[in-house]
Amino acid sequence: MPVWDDLVGQDRVQAQLASAARDADALVTAEAQGTAPPDASKSTMTHAWLFTGPPGAGRDTAARAFAAALQCVSPDRALGGEPGCGFCEGCHTALVGTHADVEAVRTDLLSIGVKDTRDLVRRAQLSPAGGRWQVIVLEDADRLTEGAANVLLKAVEEPAPRTVWLLCAPSLEDVLPTIRSRCRHLTLRTPPVTAVAELLVRRDGIEPEAAAAAARATQGHIERARRLATDERARARRAAVLKLPLRVQDVGGCLRAAQELIDAAGEDAKQLAEEVDVKETEELKAALGAAQGGRMPRGTAGVMKDLEDRQKRRRTRTQRDTLDLALRDLTGFYRDVLALQLGSGTAVANDDVRDALDRVARDSAPESTLRRIEAILACRDALDRNVAPLLAVEAMTMALRTG
């Protein structure tokens, strides 16, 4: 399968990346053969790219596919074939994350700091082991701290030969202006619901009816649709969130609903800790030479403390991410309500709770629905600004009652 097969609904972006991969291949081939390089002024290849688009559009998928195409070593290229066959060693190892010249970085913490960014920059200065390209995929460029962004800027301004930076962020505003001005910008769009459903059937073996329902419920968010179709807990969490609009009738109901959202997010974080933290801790203890009974060698307390701090930050991000997912589902509910109130005739995303949608649409005005959507967006913004989660969610549920 070509490397682009999982890039759904992005024909324009795919065409641009395929063109750049061809030009990149022509440059590497010319240098290997000692022939004159192609005219750089006509090349569509550049050293830094910025992929933006809404959540679920496939920013990281596009970046990884492009990285694989740059590493393609299929013999068909010499016969006029396109780079990015998906079968050769270069494509396969880049896609599965084992290629020596492709470093994919995705943080499970709230931010990416200076130290980690400096390590990336040092990696980017190395010559590619395979003789093609050194590719750095930074999937969460929007989480760079200001200091980390300034460290990255220097590397993007003065790139090493044969090094390519692929940055991913929700929007241009999420990236330092001096960085984005030095990148070629590609904007991805939310893929069509039907295309997402087809991908789930083809790639994940999900039944067509379940795939269609999940794609419709998540409005084209690929990974959320896959999770909803395959994870019973995800479906249960969504069902609980979509009951919230009928529960915020009084102050007590608002406060209980807020607490339940926070508790559910905390449970997610706890579950991740149980699955990952214990394994990480045991592996680090073994690597540090822990004695029988768990006694640690002298001088290792600081390393263990660093791991504990990282795990704590990861639990915080997991809680935030779970809350944000619930707020997106809630926004989708009220968006459907607004569509019914305005008689737009568009298909609702949450058809499985149509009775609740009809009830809320009947008992309120479009102006109230808009204020409720604004309250949810304000809650998401407050969480981004590190407002205490319970306070932010309580304020939102109270606004949903009075909206």
Number of C-alpha atoms within 10 A of each C-alpha: 9 15 24 23 13 19 23 23 20 19 12 11 17 20 12 13 23 21 17 20 24 21 22 24 24 17 20 18 15 14 13 11 9 9 10 9 13 15 9 11 7 8 15 16 22 17 19 22 21 25 25 24 18 16 17 21 26 26 25 23 20 25 26 28 25 27 32 32 31 29 30 27 21 20 12 11 16 13 8 9 12 18 29 28 23 23 15 15 16 26 27 20 19 27 20 10 14 13 21 14 26 25 21 20 17 15 15 16 17 18 16 22 17 18 12 12 21 15 10 20 20 10 17 25 15 14 16 18 11 12 12 22 21 26 30 24 23 24 21 19 26 20 20 24 17 14 14 19 21 17 19 20 19 13 20 23 15 9 17 16 14 19 23 23 24 25 26 28 22 20 14 19 11 16 22 17 11 14 20 19 13 16 19 15 15 18 17 24 18 19 21 17 24 15 15 30 25 19 21 24 17 13 10 13 11 18 14 14 11 18 26 21 20 28 29 22 23 22 22 25 22 27 17 19 26 22 14 23 22 16 11 11 12 14 15 11 18 17 14 15 20 23 15 19 20 13 17 21 15 12 15 12 17 23 19 15 23 23 17 15 23 20 15 17 24 19 16 19 21 16 14 16 18 11 10 12 20 12 12 15 15 13 12 15 19 13 9 16 14 16 11 7 6 11 10 16 12 8 9 13 10 9 12 16 11 11 15 15 11 15 20 16 16 20 25 17 18 24 22 22 16 20 24 20 18 20 22 16 21 20 19 20 26 24 20 23 27 24 17 20 19 12 9 10 8 9 11 21 21 23 15 13 14 15 10 18 25 14 12 20 21 13 7 14 15 17 11 17 21 15 15 25 23 17 22 24 17 16 24 22 14 16 19 13 9 10 14 10 21 17 15 20 28 21 18 25 28 22 18 23 18 13 18
